[in-house]
Amino acid sequence: MRQIVLVGFLQAQNCTTIPAAWRHPEARLDFTSPDYYRHIGRTLERGRFDLGFFDDRLAMPDMYSGDHVHTVENGIRCVKMDPTAVLMTLGMATQRLGLGATYSTTYYQPFHVARLFATIDHMTEGRAAWNVVTSVNDNEARNMGLESVIAHDERYDRADEFMEVVHGHWDTWDDDALVLDRDSGLFAHGDRVHRLDHEGEQFRSRGPFTVPRTPQGHPVVIQAGQSGRGQRFAARWGELLFVANARLEEGKAAYAKVRAEAARIGRDPDQIRITNLVFPVAGRTLSEAEDKKAAYDELPKDIDELSLLSEGLNFDFSTKGLDEPFTDDELEGLSGIQAIRDRVIQHTGNPQPTVRDFMRITSRASLNHAIVGGPTELADHFEAWFTEPACDGFVIGGSYMPGTFEDFVDVVVPELQRRGLFRTAYSGTTLRDHLGLAVPAAGAWKPLTDEQGH
């Protein structure tokens, strides 16, 4: 029976994706301590979440006005620890919760990433997932030795070959390669461990790979591409997709489109899970939730929004007035998350939106698009999106930590379980078990043909 997928949206930083999170009077401020993450992991596992996933960027937001001072003083995602190290803290505190982290295809080498996530899959007994990103802005590039970010479509071309190399390495140990026979002295079958010998336009990687076949075969691949090029990449590689659709009809259309593209290139759409980002504000009653939302709305600042828009779109929003329209050239030159630009134009119906339009539509630093309610109202929302279907589940974003997850687990999860929409117990041990995804056969991966396209 089809069940809702639940993903906890995590940050190895001083706040959630919303900078005001650290200002909340009930937020924990010990975000550099292991106990902070252990507590969150145990809360998600208590709620039978499929996984906790760490978003990441390789720089603090300092695009706005070309300076980091406002970022640090206002706590705008200024602390960013390595997500894979923090991930292992959750792994050691839980037994079933899936564990995902972000790693960029633009600034690392495929062999390194393949080895890192294969190792995590072993160390967590089959709970690892890799969120594939191409990175979006110049401040990340400057931290990683470049002057500016690589062009949008070129990043995805590089990422396609990166994925070929990673999957190729994951497939080079046969399932029965390990023998471990002390009596005969045979450790593993040499002819069942293969070299990749990849030589492409972007990468060379020889092998042999140094990590045996993992419990899941491959760690689960997470992807969130939403531009046209990004959607094609997601349909080709993603197993768990993150989307951010605000309207049900929009979600239904996007859901059908991704599944159709996956089928077109020869993938089984039923082996893809599509999850929609939501920011729930849960209370025991609707009025309690509305009071929580009203109190939270006092916390964000305009500088939060402007800083995160500058980061996400790779453009200094301090150079324009709040009601000044963007020119065609400026809109064309926005090189970051292009789906943000496209969504603002679509929702406003204005081909030249203003800065204020960007702030209002995206709400990158506020809770303007929150789902507010008691258990009935929130469960009604999730049930409608799931059954239409507009998604297979939800990425639960936090307004503050750990309270958002505690409220959701205590208030919403029991109602979803009562309706038969969500598990009451884990049925397996691996993340693929939770998601109902097949274990890839060793050596089964093959590159697309020219007819299938990238």
Secondary structure, DSSP 8 states (H G I E B T S, - for coil): ----EEEEEEESBSS-SSGGGGGSTT----TTSHHHHHHHHHHHHHTT-SEEEEE--SS-S--GGG-SHHHHHHTSS--B--HHHHHHHHHHH-SS-EEEEEEESSSS-HHHHHHHHHHHHHHTTS-EEEEEE----HHHHHHTT-SS---HHHHHHHHHHHHHHHHHHHTSB-TT-EEEETTTTEEE-GGGB----EE-SS-EE----SS--BTTBS-EEEE---SHHHHHHHHHH-SEEEE---SHHHHHHHHHHHHHHHHHTT--GGG-EEEEEE-EEE-SSHHHHHHHHHHHTTS--HHHHHHHHHHHHTS-GGGS-TT-B--HHHHHH--S-HHHHHHHHHHH--SS-BHHHHHHHH-TTS-TT-EEE-HHHHHHHHHHHHHTTS-SEEEE--SSTTHHHHHIIIIIHHHHHHTTSS-SS--SSSHHHHHT-----TT------TTT--
